[in-house]
Amino acid sequence: MEETHTMPETPAPAVPPTPPVPLPALLARQELGLAQIAGPRDPATVIHGAHASEMADPYPYLLGGELLLTAGVHVPQAGPGTSFDSFGSLDDYVARIVAAGGAALGFGLAPVHDTVPRALVAACDARGLPLLEVPPRTTFSGVARAVWQLMARARLAELRRVTEAQQALAAAASRPDPVPSVLRRLAGHLSGRAVLYGPDGTVAAAAGRDLPEEARQALAHLAGVVRPAARPVPGRAAEDGTGRGDAPVPPTRPAPASATDVCGGTHLAAYALGTGDGFVLAVAADRRGPGDSTIASVAAVLLSLLTGEHHGGSAAVRSAALVRLLLGAAPEEVAPLLGDGDGRWIVVHARPQTRAPDAVAAAALGAALGSPLVDPGPDAVRVLVPAGREPDPQPGWILGISAPAGPQEWPAADGQAARALARARATRAPLVRHGTGRGLADLVPRADAEAHARTLLAPLAAGAALAETLRTWLSLHGSWDRTAVALGVHRNTVRQRIGRCAALLGADLDDPDVRMELWFALRQG
């Protein structure tokens, strides 16, 4: 992915893409006997490799981040009249190392020098370059081997961290609230903040620690840099909706796929999601490790799948089907446009186990069930699935499944799925399917059965809640508590409604024959 540094604080030296080694970890290797004798003792100092050179000016040969090793062949022995041991000459030498991005200098005591030149110690202190004394028994190749051993261990640890993060992010994406879960996992792995910006630049979801206002504004700006449909200009509300930030204007050049920045010591990164709809993932952290970009990229791919439309069929064809319905076409005329072979579909009603459904979670559920036909309602998600794709239980969801139905029977199948979901919630089952075998109903002509049902249930026609309560109560074997859970009402309300049904019907609802006849009638609806 292309990266753009928009506001770098200082030009960073090019360093190899390998995990750095903390300088204190190298000093802790007792077999080397290294000792720091000058320069800052910062535990955050890291090295990216070890390089031996006896050049008087090593600048052209350094990439940056190295521990430069020298025996001081180019440094004459100190003595009367020796000018190179003066501070000025060695200060120029150290200055060139610092300018090249060198991380530290190692000075070998053998075979040229018995002690480290005092002027070199003073120059390293003045220039802020760590100076290590390498004892005679330690070879430069031994120091280099130790560095690479530490780097290999760091690489292995980083690969394990990335692998664990990938697995955790994938697991988060399968939860009923996939987008917030992925952002929480990502923020935790980066020890920072993760934000999903919508196409209009507002925050769709966020997780992790709060940012200072300046960093928050910079993160919103960086998201605007990579957003394909817009470029940032001053004026857009900030992440919290109160500050001043950036608003989009038409682009003047193609936006990069990703961008990085640093704001007040906070490392920022933004990734345009692959849907092309303008969603952007942005992250902020105090440090940026070698594997952090990989972890964020994995999260960006998952969020692209979660925020993008599931293309089980052509969006243009589905749009055509909607237009035809709005213009008066019958469902059976439109159904072939949806792509199913035999024209029979299953209606699924679903509800997350722990929270109200949202549009992104609904889209993820549709993708898991293999259908783009999703209605993210306020109380339940409805999905229309081809009959050949039998839905399975979904982690974190409660599902109610209708019997396969043709277009003319879709309203009835919708009711079947709603009742199956209510039964699943009442019985705490992850999935309940509407029964397909009709038993006794097969012995009676459908028209006669429907006429009988209308006559028997006529006293309940004035109150739709009464018939639905009776149906649910009978399906749950007369359980007051489970019926109350299924209908979302108090158990006393269930008792009152069932009592009202018994009075209107003039029937004893404790009689199993009465219950059977009423159940037969209710199933015709």
FENZISUL-V902368 format. One record per residue. SS is DSSP state (H for helix, E for strand, - for the rest). PHI is phi in radians with two decimals (NA if undefined). PSI is psi in radians with two decimals (NA if undefined). Layout:
ss=(SS:SS)
phi=(PHI:PHI)
psi=(PSI:PSI)
This chain:
ss=(-:-:-:-:E:-:-:-:-:-:-:-:-:-:-:-:-:-:-:-:E:E:H:H:H:H:H:-:-:-:-:-:-:-:E:E:E:E:-:-:-:-:-:-:-:E:E:-:E:E:E:E:-:-:-:-:-:H:H:H:H:-:-:-:-:E:E:E:E:E:-:-:-:-:-:-:-:-:-:-:-:-:-:-:-:-:H:H:H:H:H:H:H:H:H:H:H:H:H:-:-:-:-:E:E:E:E:E:-:-:-:-:-:-:-:-:-:H:H:H:H:H:H:H:H:H:H:-:-:E:E:E:E:E:-:-:-:-:-:H:H:H:H:H:H:H:H:H:H:H:H:H:H:H:H:H:H:H:H:H:H:H:H:H:H:H:H:H:H:H:H:H:H:-:-:-:-:H:H:H:H:H:H:H:H:H:H:H:H:H:-:E:E:E:E:E:E:-:-:-:-:-:E:E:E:E:E:E:-:-:-:-:H:H:H:H:H:H:H:H:H:H:H:H:H:H:-:-:-:-:E:E:E:E:E:E:E:-:-:-:-:-:-:E:E:E:E:E:E:-:-:-:-:-:-:-:-:E:E:E:E:E:E:-:-:E:E:E:E:E:E:E:-:-:-:-:-:-:-:E:E:E:E:E:E:-:-:-:-:-:-:H:H:H:H:H:H:H:H:H:H:H:H:H:H:H:H:-:-:-:-:-:-:-:H:H:H:H:H:H:H:H:H:H:H:H:-:-:-:-:H:H:H:H:H:H:H:H:-:-:-:-:-:-:E:E:E:E:E:E:E:E:-:-:-:-:-:-:H:H:H:H:H:H:H:H:H:H:H:-:-:-:-:E:E:E:-:-:-:-:E:E:E:E:E:E:-:-:-:-:-:-:-:-:-:-:E:E:E:E:E:-:-:-:E:-:H:H:H:H:H:H:H:H:H:H:H:H:H:H:H:H:H:H:H:H:H:-:-:-:E:E:E:-:-:-:-:-:H:H:H:H:H:-:-:H:H:H:H:H:H:H:H:H:H:H:-:H:H:H:-:-:-:H:H:H:H:H:H:H:H:H:H:H:H:-:-:-:-:H:H:H:H:H:H:H:H:-:-:-:H:H:H:H:H:H:H:H:H:H:H:H:H:H:H:-:-:-:-:-:-:H:H:H:H:H:H:H:H:H:H:H:-:-:-)
phi=(NA:-1.23:-2.10:-2.22:-1.56:-1.53:-2.45:-1.14:-1.28:-2.50:-1.09:-1.54:-1.17:-1.28:-2.17:-1.07:-1.38:-2.24:-1.09:-1.29:-1.92:-1.07:-1.01:-1.03:-1.17:-1.23:-1.14:-1.36:-1.27:-1.13:-1.18:-1.49:1.21:-1.27:-2.43:-1.50:-2.05:-2.81:1.48:-1.17:-1.77:-1.70:-1.11:-1.50:-1.16:-2.25:-2.20:-1.91:2.83:-2.19:-2.44:-1.70:-2.70:-1.92:-1.22:-1.17:-2.27:-1.42:-0.87:-1.15:-1.88:-1.84:-1.57:2.04:1.52:-1.48:-1.62:-1.50:-1.90:-2.54:-1.67:1.30:-1.07:-1.42:-1.82:-1.06:-1.05:-1.20:3.12:-1.03:1.37:-1.45:-1.47:-1.23:-1.36:-1.26:-1.08:-1.04:-1.15:-1.25:-1.15:-1.10:-1.08:-1.16:-1.07:-1.20:-1.14:-1.10:-1.12:-1.39:1.56:-1.04:-1.55:-2.86:-2.17:-1.91:-1.99:-1.44:-1.48:-2.45:-1.71:-1.54:-2.04:-1.53:-2.40:-1.34:-0.96:-1.05:-1.14:-1.19:-1.06:-1.13:-1.14:-1.16:-1.09:-1.22:-1.62:1.26:-1.88:-1.03:-2.04:-1.90:-1.66:-1.77:-1.18:-1.01:-1.31:-1.78:-1.49:-1.11:-1.13:-1.16:-1.13:-1.10:-1.10:-1.11:-1.08:-1.21:-1.10:-1.13:-1.17:-1.12:-1.12:-1.12:-1.10:-1.11:-1.11:-1.19:-1.11:-1.12:-1.11:-1.14:-1.09:-1.10:-1.15:-1.06:-1.13:-1.17:-1.16:-1.12:-1.13:-1.12:-1.19:-1.61:-1.35:-1.12:-1.97:-1.12:-1.15:-1.03:-1.15:-1.11:-1.14:-1.10:-1.09:-1.10:-1.07:-1.17:-1.21:-1.64:0.93:-2.62:-2.24:-2.21:-2.29:-1.86:-1.65:-1.40:-1.04:-1.58:1.58:-1.45:-1.42:-1.47:-2.87:-2.71:-2.70:1.77:-1.23:-1.23:-1.92:-1.04:-0.99:-1.10:-1.18:-1.12:-1.15:-1.13:-1.16:-1.10:-1.09:-1.10:-1.08:-1.15:-1.12:-1.67:-1.17:-1.18:-1.70:-2.74:-2.08:-1.47:-2.43:-1.03:2.31:-1.29:-1.10:-1.33:-1.01:-1.50:1.40:-2.04:-1.53:-1.71:-2.51:-2.26:-2.08:-1.42:-2.30:-0.97:-1.21:-1.85:-2.75:-1.03:-1.38:-1.23:-1.27:-2.67:-2.67:-2.24:-2.81:-2.28:-2.34:1.00:1.51:-1.69:-1.50:-2.03:-2.63:-2.36:-2.31:-1.29:-1.29:-1.26:-1.24:1.31:-1.64:1.72:-1.30:-2.38:-1.70:-2.24:-2.29:-2.43:-2.68:-1.27:-2.41:-2.29:-1.40:-1.04:-1.58:-1.12:-1.13:-1.12:-1.09:-1.13:-1.15:-1.08:-1.07:-1.11:-1.11:-1.09:-1.19:-1.08:-1.19:-1.34:-1.61:-1.42:-1.22:-1.39:-1.64:-1.25:-2.58:-1.23:-1.11:-1.15:-1.16:-1.15:-1.11:-1.10:-1.10:-1.11:-1.07:-1.13:-1.10:-1.13:-1.62:1.84:-1.20:-1.34:-0.95:-1.17:-1.40:-1.56:-0.93:-1.03:-1.20:-1.39:1.71:-1.45:-1.19:-1.67:1.38:-1.85:-2.32:-2.02:-1.69:-2.02:-1.87:-2.41:-2.55:-1.08:-1.29:-2.08:-2.70:-1.21:-1.24:-2.25:-1.11:-1.21:-1.10:-1.12:-1.12:-1.14:-1.13:-1.02:-1.10:-1.16:-1.52:1.40:-2.52:-1.56:-1.56:-2.20:-2.07:-1.41:-1.26:-1.21:-1.87:-2.69:-1.63:-1.95:-2.27:-1.74:-2.08:-0.97:-1.07:-1.31:-1.87:-1.25:-1.13:-1.86:-0.99:-1.98:-0.99:1.47:-2.12:-1.96:-2.08:-2.09:-2.04:-1.46:-1.33:-1.00:-2.56:-1.40:-0.96:-1.18:-1.76:-1.05:-1.03:-1.16:-1.15:-1.07:-1.15:-1.07:-1.14:-1.11:-1.21:-1.15:-1.13:-1.06:-1.17:-1.09:-1.14:-1.20:-1.66:1.01:-1.69:-1.23:-2.72:-2.27:-1.82:-1.18:-1.07:-1.66:-1.40:-1.69:1.01:-1.02:-1.08:-1.23:-1.50:-2.06:-0.94:-1.02:-1.08:-1.16:-1.12:-1.18:-1.14:-1.10:-1.12:-1.08:-1.19:-1.16:-1.69:-0.96:-1.06:-1.67:-1.13:-1.25:-2.27:-1.08:-1.14:-1.16:-1.10:-1.17:-1.12:-1.10:-1.07:-1.15:-1.10:-1.19:-1.15:-1.83:1.03:1.31:-1.43:-1.15:-1.17:-1.19:-1.14:-1.08:-1.13:-1.11:-1.59:1.25:-2.24:-1.33:-1.08:-1.18:-1.13:-1.08:-1.06:-1.12:-1.17:-1.13:-1.10:-1.13:-1.05:-1.07:-1.19:-1.18:-1.43:1.08:-2.27:-1.60:-1.32:-1.48:-1.38:-1.09:-1.17:-1.12:-1.05:-1.10:-1.16:-1.14:-1.11:-1.04:-1.20:-1.15:-1.29:-1.41:-1.41)
psi=(2.42:2.40:2.47:2.15:1.96:-0.67:1.06:2.49:-0.79:2.63:2.12:2.42:2.59:2.18:2.65:2.58:1.02:2.69:2.33:2.83:2.16:2.33:-0.70:-0.54:-0.64:-0.70:-0.43:-0.19:1.77:-0.51:-0.33:-0.58:0.46:2.57:2.31:2.19:-0.07:2.89:2.96:2.45:1.25:2.08:-0.27:-0.07:2.29:2.74:2.58:0.15:3.02:2.36:2.23:2.33:2.42:0.28:2.47:-0.45:1.63:-0.01:-0.83:-0.24:0.10:2.43:-0.49:2.40:0.08:2.74:1.90:2.20:2.31:2.55:0.02:0.54:-0.61:-0.05:1.92:2.68:2.44:2.47:3.13:2.27:0.05:1.99:-0.50:-0.34:0.01:2.78:-0.71:-0.80:-0.84:-0.46:-0.68:-0.70:-0.84:-0.67:-0.65:-0.62:-0.79:-0.71:-0.55:-0.10:0.27:2.45:-0.57:2.86:2.24:2.21:2.06:2.39:-0.09:2.63:0.02:-0.83:2.48:-0.46:2.82:2.25:2.35:-0.63:-0.58:-0.70:-0.79:-0.70:-0.72:-0.68:-0.72:-0.64:-0.09:0.58:2.10:2.30:2.16:2.43:2.15:2.03:2.79:-0.55:-0.21:2.13:2.71:-0.62:-0.59:-0.68:-0.77:-0.71:-0.71:-0.69:-0.81:-0.56:-0.78:-0.65:-0.66:-0.72:-0.72:-0.69:-0.75:-0.76:-0.65:-0.69:-0.69:-0.73:-0.75:-0.75:-0.79:-0.67:-0.72:-0.77:-0.72:-0.69:-0.70:-0.70:-0.68:-0.62:-0.31:-0.01:2.85:-0.42:1.20:-0.73:-0.92:-0.63:-0.75:-0.74:-0.70:-0.78:-0.78:-0.81:-0.66:-0.74:-0.53:-0.08:0.80:-2.42:2.48:2.30:2.37:2.01:2.42:3.08:-0.47:0.09:-0.10:2.85:2.08:-0.62:2.71:2.74:2.77:-3.04:2.67:2.68:2.66:2.71:-0.71:-0.77:-0.60:-0.75:-0.72:-0.64:-0.74:-0.69:-0.78:-0.65:-0.65:-0.50:-0.69:-0.13:2.15:-0.43:-0.02:2.78:2.62:2.46:2.75:2.47:-0.40:2.50:2.53:-3.08:-0.63:0.00:0.08:-0.53:3.14:2.39:-2.14:2.47:2.62:2.55:2.87:2.44:2.60:-0.21:2.81:2.40:2.52:2.78:-0.47:2.84:2.64:2.78:2.91:2.30:1.92:0.64:-0.08:2.21:2.22:2.59:2.55:2.49:2.14:2.23:2.63:-0.04:-0.39:0.17:0.03:0.05:2.49:2.34:2.24:2.45:2.65:2.37:2.79:-0.42:2.82:1.71:2.95:-0.60:-0.11:-0.66:-0.68:-0.76:-0.78:-0.63:-0.67:-0.78:-0.67:-0.70:-0.80:-0.75:-0.53:-0.74:-0.64:-0.58:-0.33:2.74:2.41:2.04:1.10:-0.40:3.01:2.30:-0.61:-0.68:-0.71:-0.63:-0.71:-0.70:-0.73:-0.77:-0.73:-0.69:-0.76:-0.48:0.17:0.06:2.59:2.61:-0.68:-0.37:-0.51:-0.49:-0.71:-0.42:-0.35:-0.15:-0.02:2.47:-0.93:0.02:0.11:2.43:2.82:2.35:2.27:2.23:2.31:2.63:2.32:2.63:-0.44:-0.25:2.98:2.58:2.65:2.96:-0.68:-0.74:-0.65:-0.73:-0.67:-0.67:-0.76:-0.72:-0.70:-0.57:-0.10:0.55:2.39:-0.02:1.55:2.37:1.75:1.39:2.94:-0.50:-0.50:2.64:2.31:2.32:2.33:2.02:2.34:2.48:-0.41:-0.18:1.59:2.03:2.47:2.84:2.45:2.29:2.26:0.01:2.68:2.22:2.48:2.22:2.29:3.00:2.69:2.43:2.59:3.01:-0.67:-0.39:0.12:-0.73:-0.71:-0.68:-0.59:-0.74:-0.67:-0.77:-0.67:-0.75:-0.62:-0.68:-0.73:-0.72:-0.68:-0.74:-0.69:-0.64:0.02:0.65:2.50:-0.41:2.34:2.29:2.46:2.35:2.35:-0.48:2.20:-0.18:-2.00:-0.55:-0.45:-0.33:-0.20:2.28:2.44:-0.73:-0.72:-0.71:-0.72:-0.66:-0.73:-0.72:-0.75:-0.71:-0.80:-0.65:0.10:-0.69:-0.36:0.02:-0.46:-0.37:1.84:-0.56:-0.53:-0.85:-0.73:-0.68:-0.75:-0.74:-0.83:-0.72:-0.74:-0.67:-0.42:0.40:0.64:0.35:2.05:-0.80:-0.81:-0.59:-0.71:-0.71:-0.77:-0.66:-0.21:0.60:3.03:2.62:-0.53:-0.56:-0.68:-0.79:-0.75:-0.76:-0.75:-0.68:-0.69:-0.71:-0.80:-0.70:-0.77:-0.65:-0.31:0.71:2.68:1.85:-0.08:-0.19:2.12:-0.55:-0.69:-0.77:-0.73:-0.77:-0.72:-0.70:-0.71:-0.75:-0.74:-0.49:-0.23:-0.24:NA)
